[in-house]
């Protein structure tokens, strides 16, 4: 119950009591390990998982928890071994296969190495989805399409396979194929919000924005806080010239740009950002981006920075509080998707860091389960002086539309600057040249 309420520390205390009450229970240790991992206490999670295994808890789920904890500790070879053990214990364990494939992909940027375990595993729809996802992340859309086509021949009603096939068709510029796959998914699962959104996106690609707007209205009515659904509706409105788009996406109060105050303990903002850069650099140990994220030609940290017990990171989040509260206060009241959710307080719903290499960028995207999203700039290359290299782009859809749409606004990043905006607002980063990397922190907020 405490976990369901978001009180992970309270849940960890309960699980610790369970371990004390049942010292021989592998299940109690596993549960403690799992919640400690959620709290970013990777050392505690790894130790609890090891105790669970020693007590006879040789379940693949426990090896998965241990592998994730070891990855959080930076013990990547040991993490690989633990995740490989999980899939050895259960060869069709798709969740563990995904974690193992992602770990190997981020470490090597080698798609063959990433797929080694999956190629040896039994063929299932869930593992096919993991394989296709890895291929898409590696840019091999043709092979991903072929893998999905073969799987759908034997499982034509599988919704997950159909949705991935629709994504691949969109990336290949096949609007009719995208619409056919998305429609098949919706026929197979008529109550699926994800399938309905996929059909709406395909209609936008096919140039049928009016139909997409009508469908998006039904989706938003069913799930009014789904930021992805709002984004699809906004895109359709923009294409058909509906004035509601401007109010939803171009209201100046919805986006704020602020430079944080220097945290206590540092002589100036530059000194603080230098220390923050050094700390974050130790956490960017990857050669390439994770699966199903917007980062391209760069890396993304895997722990929740908002829970990290490191002085310079804690100082960052303390300094962010004032501009966050000022932004929320400046929103005022209203019935739009942002203002109707304004509460007396907020909470972080995940925080991470991204380091882009030269030539890197964020593909345009939204945060479906957020409310407010952000970009905080830590260290920037000289290239940002050349508009729009490395700049934040707002409003350009991350889905293919007919006709294509560009950004409605660019924001030049500056060190120490925080940008806040609605989670449904399409945002991405323009590629940049040069030799220096671009380091940022991002987070999502939810009303508390």
Protein Blocks (a to p, Z undefined) as FASTA:
>chain_A
ZZmnopamlmmmmmmmmmmmmmmbmklmmmmmmmmmmnopaklmmmmmmmmmmnopacfk
lmmmmmmmmmmnopamlmmmmmmmmmmmmmmlmklmmmmmmmmmmmnopaklmmmmmmmp
ccdfklmmmmmmmmmmnopamlmmmmmmmmmmmmmmlmklmmmmmmmmmmnopaklmmmm
mmmmmmmmmmbmklmmmmmmmmmmnopamlmmmmmmmmmmmmmmlmklmmmmmmmmmmno
paklmmmmmgmklpccddddddehiablklmmmmmmmmmmmmmmcfbdcehiabehiadd
fbdfklpccfklmmmmmmmmmmmmmmmmmnopajbfklmmpcfbdcdebdadddddehia
cdddddfkbmbdcdddfbdcfklmpccehiacehiacbdcddddddfbdcdddehiacdd
dfklccdddddedjbdcdddddddddZZ
